[in-house]
């Protein structure tokens, strides 16, 4: 008897498509892009994984266009932002976080793009009081939505703290001008040298559909201690603005405060007074100073002494200040009010000083504002969308008590712009999409450009990091401390294009499909269909819900859901 191979080996003479293994499972994989924790932490709400994906491919133009959907000032934020995105970066659980801020700077330096511009048949007219980061941000997003904007600024040029409060070694003037020129190209009416008072504010409310207050904190906070009016005593922001330059040479300069204004004032002093001994004394302990870590480190590299746990009680001298008396202090936070308080000790010390710069914060100028919109601190009271108690009057930035940073000021201006666009002044505006569990708005979602799920924030545990090789982060080079003390050239040299591309390639692409094809390749039932780059579909008749595709997805884009 002669046997054929078909008698020994099972052979199918029809397609395996008749075996609908999808009937075996009650679940199916679903492609659903979300947001990374970096984006949830970014005050501007930038889609960081998408930006880094473009940069890794060398497409700086599309990367810049992506940033401009959420942040009008990438060149500025790429230099001075406190980069909370990096603190939340999932990559830090593997080796080192991605240098997002430096990449944003590179995108601004190398990319070319224009902001989104919509058209309106009936645009609104909005007056913005204050040309700092909050006011300019509100103007940018209103102009993007097709509205008419008029900016009123008390100084001779717009920019606010960006122009007058951040030294050139951190933010070069050429970068600031480039960013502001982009905004001006959108066509706002700009009125400089105009100090708005109560009468003018009323006129603006009558002449415009809405008014946005972005006054900032204009006056330096006084310490109200003995000798504060002596010659040689200065205040932080007025000194940085150049309002009161230091005349003559000083031997011993003391800067009081632990924030970035104190660091900038000390570093400016060092450059203007190269023979002086410059020291910083702060109430906070050294390991809890509020200044940016790199600003603190660079100040120390340049030879500035920094001491914490001390507060001044008097400025002593004969006419001109000659020494500062300090006492030790402990900083505590009121558990109810959440405000800080200083508990003084008894140990005192005298420090020689012929110049003192007080950097104890700023206070608002609100004497011309209606009393019903002010709180007990003299700040403007508003909700999270910038709406005050007066109809059509909105506010944002430092004047409302938000976190006093450039990025947070941009976020407050964006929120208010969307609320003004909806003309919603009561109840909760339902159409302002927020990122994750934050209060940070997404303009690209508001316009319907972005379809990612804002509520799906990808934790590290949702990622498959097995295919990811370990690699150290790239950090930009800096000018040497001895050289940078001599002038105001920019300290950080930034990334070259290739360096930015390599660093962007380290991004784990949390929540964003990177088109790796792993799901397509590992499916045992060939139920994943690849339609195009990053475009997949699932054949329900053949997916038996084994879940392998979801487990191997490196970006957390795939998840198993009920078939219903």
C-alpha positions in Angstrom: 0.0 0.0 0.0 1.5 3.3 -1.0 0.7 6.3 1.2 0.9 9.9 0.1 2.2 12.7 2.3 -1.4 13.9 2.8 -2.2 10.7 4.6 0.5 11.5 7.1 0.4 15.3 7.4 -2.8 17.3 7.9 -3.2 19.6 4.9 -5.8 22.4 4.6 -7.1 22.8 1.1 -9.0 26.0 2.1 -8.1 29.3 3.7 -7.6 29.5 7.5 -10.0 32.4 7.4 -12.8 30.0 8.1 -11.5 29.6 11.6 -12.8 32.7 13.3 -10.8 32.6 16.5 -12.1 36.0 17.5 -15.2 34.2 18.8 -13.0 32.8 21.7 -12.4 36.1 23.6 -14.6 38.7 25.1 -12.0 41.5 24.7 -10.2 43.2 21.9 -7.2 45.5 21.6 -7.9 49.2 21.1 -5.5 51.8 19.8 -5.9 54.9 21.9 -3.2 57.5 22.1 -2.9 59.4 25.3 -0.6 61.9 26.9 2.8 61.5 28.6 3.3 62.7 32.2 5.7 65.3 30.8 2.8 66.9 29.0 0.5 66.8 32.0 3.3 68.6 34.0 4.1 71.2 31.3 2.4 74.5 32.3 2.0 75.3 28.6 0.6 71.8 27.7 3.0 71.2 24.9 2.6 67.8 23.2 6.2 66.9 24.1 6.3 63.3 22.7 5.1 64.6 19.2 7.7 67.4 19.3 10.5 65.0 20.2 9.4 62.6 17.5 9.7 65.3 14.8 13.1 66.4 16.2 14.5 62.9 16.3 13.8 62.8 12.5 15.4 66.2 11.9 12.1 67.9 11.2 12.6 71.0 13.3 10.0 73.0 11.3 7.1 70.6 12.2 8.4 70.4 15.7 8.2 74.2 16.0 4.7 74.2 14.5 3.7 71.7 17.1 5.0 73.8 20.0 3.4 77.0 18.7 0.0 75.3 19.1 0.5 75.6 22.8 3.4 78.0 23.6 4.0 81.3 21.8 7.5 81.6 23.3 9.6 78.4 22.8 12.9 80.3 22.6 12.2 81.9 25.9 10.9 78.9 27.7 13.7 76.8 26.2 16.0 78.9 28.3 14.3 80.0 31.5 11.5 77.5 32.2 11.8 75.5 35.4 11.1 72.4 33.2 8.7 70.4 35.4 8.3 68.1 32.4 11.7 66.7 33.0 10.9 65.9 36.6 7.9 63.9 35.4 9.7 62.2 32.5 9.2 58.4 32.5 12.7 57.9 31.1 14.1 58.9 34.5 12.9 55.5 35.8 15.3 53.8 33.4 18.4 56.0 33.4 18.2 59.8 32.9 15.4 62.1 32.0 15.2 63.6 28.5 16.6 67.1 28.2 13.3 68.5 27.0 14.0 72.2 27.7 17.2 72.2 25.8 15.5 70.5 22.9 12.7 73.1 22.9 15.4 75.8 22.7 17.0 74.0 19.7 13.6 73.7 18.0 13.2 77.5 18.3 16.7 78.2 17.1 16.6 75.8 14.0 12.9 75.6 13.1 10.7 77.8 11.0 6.9 77.8 11.4 4.0 80.2 11.7 1.2 80.3 14.3 -2.3 79.0 13.6 -4.5 81.7 12.3 -8.3 81.2 12.2 -10.7 83.7 10.7 -13.9 85.1 12.3 -16.9 86.8 10.7 -17.6 88.6 13.9 -14.3 88.8 15.9 -14.4 90.1 19.4 -12.4 93.2 20.5 -10.2 92.6 23.6 -8.0 95.0 25.5 -5.0 93.6 27.3 -3.5 95.6 30.2 0.1 94.6 30.6 2.6 93.4 28.0 4.4 90.7 30.0 4.2 86.9 29.5 0.6 86.5 30.7 -0.7 89.4 28.6 1.3 88.5 25.5 0.1 84.9 25.8 -3.5 85.9 26.0 -3.0 88.2 23.0 -1.4 85.3 21.0 -4.2 82.8 21.5 -6.9 85.4 20.9 -5.3 86.4 17.7 -4.9 82.7 16.8 -8.7 82.4 17.1 -9.3 85.4 14.9 -10.1 88.1 17.5 -8.9 91.7 17.6 -6.4 92.6 20.3 -5.1 95.9 21.7 -2.2 95.7 24.2 -1.6 98.6 26.7 1.9 98.6 28.3 3.3 101.2 30.7 6.9 100.7 29.5 8.3 101.8 26.2 8.5 98.3 24.9 6.4 95.1 25.5 8.0 92.1 27.2 7.6 92.9 30.9 9.8 90.7 33.1 11.1 88.9 30.0 12.7 92.2 28.8 13.5 93.9 32.0 13.9 91.2 34.6 16.0 88.4 33.1 19.7 89.2 32.3 21.1 88.5 28.8 23.3 85.7 30.0 20.1 83.7 30.5 17.9 85.3 27.8 19.6 87.2 25.0 17.8 90.2 23.7 17.9 88.8 20.1 15.9 85.8 21.2 13.3 87.9 23.0 12.9 90.2 19.9 12.5 87.2 17.6 9.7 85.7 19.8 7.9 89.1 20.1 8.2 89.7 16.4 6.3 86.5 15.8 3.5 87.8 17.9 3.5 91.3 16.3 3.2 89.6 12.9 -0.2 88.5 13.9 -1.4 92.1 14.0 -2.2 93.3 17.5 -2.5 97.0 18.2 0.3 97.9 20.7 0.2 101.0 22.8 3.4 101.5 24.8 4.1 104.1 27.4 0.5 104.0 28.7 -0.1 103.6 32.4 -3.7 102.4 32.9 -5.6 104.0 35.8 -9.2 103.6 36.9 -10.5 106.1 34.4 -8.8 104.5 31.4 -9.8 101.0 32.6 -13.5 102.1 32.5 -13.0 103.5 29.0 -11.5 100.1 27.9 -14.4 98.2 29.3 -16.8 100.5 27.4 -14.8 100.3 24.1 -14.1 96.5 24.1 -16.0 93.3 24.5 -13.6 92.1 27.2 -10.5 93.3 29.1 -7.7 91.1 30.4 -5.6 92.4 33.3 -2.0 91.1 33.3 -0.4 93.8 35.5 2.2 91.6 37.2 3.7 92.6 40.5 5.2 96.0 39.9 6.5 97.2 43.3 9.3 95.6 45.3 8.5 94.2 48.7 10.0 96.2 51.5 11.4 94.5 54.6 10.5 97.4 56.9 13.5 97.1 59.1 16.0 99.6 60.5 18.3 101.3 58.0 16.4 100.1 54.9 16.5 103.7 53.4 20.3 104.0 53.7 22.3 104.7 50.7 23.6 101.5 49.1 20.3 99.6 49.6 18.7 98.5 46.4 15.8 96.2 45.4 16.0 93.2 43.0 13.8 93.9 40.0 14.4 97.6 39.8 18.1 96.9 39.9 17.8 94.2 37.1 15.7 96.7 35.1 18.5 99.3 35.3 16.4 101.8 37.2 19.0 102.3 39.9 22.4 101.4 38.7 25.2 101.0 41.3 27.5 104.0 41.2 31.2 103.5 41.7 32.9 100.4 42.9 31.8 98.2 45.8 33.9 95.8 47.9 31.3 93.7 49.6 27.8 93.1 48.0 25.1 91.3 49.8 22.0 90.0 48.1 19.1 89.0 50.2 16.7 86.2 49.0 16.8 82.7 47.6 14.9 82.9 44.4 15.9 83.4 40.8 15.7 87.2 41.1 18.4 87.0 43.9 20.6 84.7 41.8 20.2 87.0 38.8 20.9 90.1 40.8 24.0 88.6 42.3 25.3 87.3 39.0 24.7 90.7 37.4 26.5 92.4 40.2 29.5 90.1 39.7 29.7 91.1 36.1 29.4 94.8 36.8 31.6 94.7 39.8 34.3 92.1 39.0 36.5 93.0 42.0 33.6 92.8 44.6 32.9 89.9 46.9 29.3 89.0 46.2 27.3 86.9 48.7 23.7 85.7 48.9 21.9 85.2 52.2 18.5 83.5 52.2 15.9 82.5 54.8 15.5 79.0 53.3 18.0 76.4 54.0 20.4 75.7 51.1 18.7 72.4 50.1 15.3 74.1 49.8 16.1 77.4 48.0 13.4 78.2 45.4 15.8 79.2 42.7 16.3 77.0 39.6 18.9 74.4 40.3 21.0 75.4 37.3 20.8 79.1 38.2 22.0 78.2 41.7 24.8 76.0 40.5 26.0 78.5 37.9 26.1 81.3 40.6 28.3 79.1 42.8 30.5 78.2 39.9 31.1 81.9 39.3 32.3 82.3 42.8 29.2 83.6 44.6 28.9 82.5 48.2 25.4 81.3 49.2 24.2 80.8 52.8 20.8 79.8 54.0 18.8 80.0 57.3 19.5 83.7 57.8 17.2 86.8 57.8 18.3 90.5 58.0 17.1 92.5 61.0 18.9 95.8 60.3 21.2 97.7 57.9 23.8 99.6 59.8 26.2 102.3 58.9 26.9 106.0 59.0 24.8 107.4 56.2 25.6 104.6 53.8 25.1 101.0 54.6 28.3 99.4 56.0 27.1 96.1 57.4 24.0 93.9 57.7 22.9 92.2 60.9 21.4 88.8 60.4 19.7 86.4 62.8 19.1 82.7 62.2 15.6 81.8 61.0 13.5 78.7 60.4 10.9 78.8 57.6 7.6 77.1 58.4 4.4 76.7 56.4 1.1 77.4 58.0 -0.9 74.1 57.7 -4.2 76.0 57.4 -3.4 79.0 55.3 -0.6 77.4 53.4 1.5 80.6 53.7 5.1 80.7 54.8 6.3 82.3 58.1 9.7 83.0 59.5 10.5 81.9 63.1 13.5 83.9 64.2 16.2 82.5 66.4 18.5 84.3 68.8 21.9 83.9 67.2 23.1 87.1 65.4 25.9 87.8 63.0 27.2 90.9 61.2 28.2 90.9 57.6 30.2 93.7 56.0 28.5 95.3 53.0 28.6 98.5 51.1 25.9 97.4 48.6 22.8 95.4 49.5 20.2 94.2 47.0 16.9 93.1 48.6 15.1 90.4 46.6 12.1 89.6 48.8 9.5 89.5 46.1 7.1 91.9 44.6 3.7 93.4 45.5 0.9 94.5 43.2 -0.2 98.0 42.2 -4.0 97.6 42.5 -5.1 100.9 44.0 -7.0 101.8 40.8 -8.9 98.6 40.5 -12.5 98.0 41.7 -12.5 96.8 45.2 -14.9 94.0 44.5 -12.4 92.1 42.4 -9.6 92.2 45.0 -8.8 89.7 47.8 -7.4 90.4 51.3 -3.8 90.3 49.9 -4.5 93.0 47.4 -4.4 90.5 44.5 -7.1 90.1 41.9 -9.6 87.4 42.8 -10.6 85.2 39.9 -11.5 81.6 39.1 -9.3 79.2 37.3 -10.4 80.5 33.9 -9.4 84.1 34.8 -12.9 85.4 35.3 -13.2 88.1 37.9 -16.4 89.2 39.7 -17.0 91.8 37.1 -18.5 90.9 33.8 -16.2 91.0 30.8 -13.1 91.6 33.1 -10.5 88.8 33.2 -7.1 88.6 34.8 -4.0 86.4 34.9 -0.4 86.1 35.7 1.3 87.2 39.0 -1.6 89.6 39.8 -3.9 86.7 40.5 -1.5 84.8 42.7 -0.6 82.0 40.3 2.9 80.5 40.4 5.2 83.3 39.5 7.0 81.7 36.5 7.0 82.5 32.8 5.4 79.2 31.8 2.6 79.5 34.4 1.9 83.1 33.2 1.6 81.8 29.7 -0.9 79.1 30.9 -3.0 81.7 32.7 -3.1 83.9 29.5 -4.1 80.9 27.4 -6.9 79.8 29.8 -8.4 83.3 29.8 -8.2 83.6 26.0 -10.3 80.4 25.7 -12.8 81.7 28.3 -13.0 85.0 26.5 -13.5 83.2 23.2 -16.5 81.3 24.7 -17.8 84.5 26.3 -18.7 82.4 29.3 -18.8 84.2 32.6 -20.9 82.0 34.8 -20.8 78.3 35.6 -18.0 75.9 34.4 -16.9 76.4 30.8 -17.4 72.8 29.6 -15.3 73.1 26.4 -11.9 74.0 27.8 -10.0 70.6 27.7 -7.6 70.1 30.6 -4.7 67.7 30.5 -4.9 64.7 32.8 -5.8 65.6 36.4 -4.2 69.1 36.1 -5.8 72.5 35.5 -3.6 73.1 32.4 -5.5 73.8 29.2 -4.9 72.3 25.8 -5.4 74.8 23.0 -4.9 72.1 20.3 -7.7 70.1 21.8 -9.8 73.2 22.1 -9.4 73.8 18.3 -10.1 70.1 17.6 -6.6 69.6 16.1 -5.5 67.0 18.7 -7.5 63.8 19.2 -5.4 62.2 21.9 -7.2 61.2 25.1 -6.4 63.9 27.6 -7.6 61.7 30.5 -5.2 58.9 29.6 -1.9 59.7 31.2 0.8 57.0 30.6 2.5 55.9 33.7 5.9 54.1 33.5 4.2 50.8 34.4 2.1 51.0 31.2 5.2 50.9 29.0 7.2 48.0 27.6 10.8 49.2 28.1 12.5 45.9 27.4 13.5 47.0 23.8 14.9 50.3 25.1 18.7 50.4 25.4 20.2 52.3 28.3 21.8 55.7 27.4 23.0 58.8 29.2 21.3 62.1 28.5 23.0 64.8 26.5 23.6 68.1 28.3 24.5 71.4 26.5 28.0 72.8 27.0 28.4 76.0 29.0 30.9 78.9 28.9 33.6 78.5 31.5 32.9 80.3 34.8 36.0 82.4 34.6 35.1 83.6 31.1 31.4 84.2 31.6 32.0 86.5 34.6 33.5 89.0 32.2 30.4 89.8 30.1 26.8 89.0 29.6 27.1 86.5 26.7 24.7 83.5 27.0 26.1 80.9 29.5 24.5 77.8 27.9 25.7 77.1 24.3 22.6 74.9 23.6 22.4 71.9 21.4 23.7 71.5 17.9 21.1 70.0 15.5 22.6 66.5 15.6 22.8 66.6 19.4 19.1 67.6 19.7 18.1 64.8 17.3 20.0 62.2 19.3 18.6 63.4 22.6 15.1 63.6 21.3 15.5 59.9 20.1 15.8 58.9 23.8 12.1 59.8 24.3 10.0 56.8 25.2 7.1 58.3 23.2 4.6 57.8 26.1 1.1 57.6 24.7 2.2 58.3 21.1 2.4 55.4 18.6 5.9 55.4 17.1 5.1 52.9 14.3 7.5 50.2 15.6 5.2 47.4 14.2 5.7 45.2 17.2 1.9 44.6 17.6 1.7 43.7 13.9 4.7 41.3 14.1 3.8 39.4 17.3 0.1 38.8 16.7 -0.3 35.0 16.5 -3.6 35.2 14.6 -2.5 37.8 12.0 -5.4 39.9 13.3 -3.5 43.2 13.3 -3.6 44.9 9.9 -1.1 47.6 9.1 -2.8 50.2 6.9 -0.1 52.9 7.0 2.6 54.2 9.1 1.2 54.3 12.7 -2.2 53.3 11.4 -3.4 49.8 12.4 -6.7 48.1 12.6 -7.9 44.9 14.3 -9.8 42.0 12.6 -12.3 41.2 15.3 -13.2 37.8 13.7 -9.7 36.5 14.3 -8.4 38.3 17.5 -8.8 35.9 20.3 -7.9 38.5 22.9 -4.5 37.0 24.0 -3.3 40.5 24.8 0.2 39.9 23.5 0.1 43.1 21.3 -0.9 45.3 24.3 1.9 43.8 26.4 4.6 44.4 23.9 3.5 48.0 22.9 6.4 50.2 24.1 4.3 53.3 24.2 1.2 52.2 26.0 -1.0 53.0 23.1 -2.7 49.6 23.0 -5.1 48.4 25.7 -7.5 45.5 26.0 -11.2 46.5 26.2 -14.5 44.7 26.2 -15.8 44.0 22.7 -19.0 45.8 23.5 
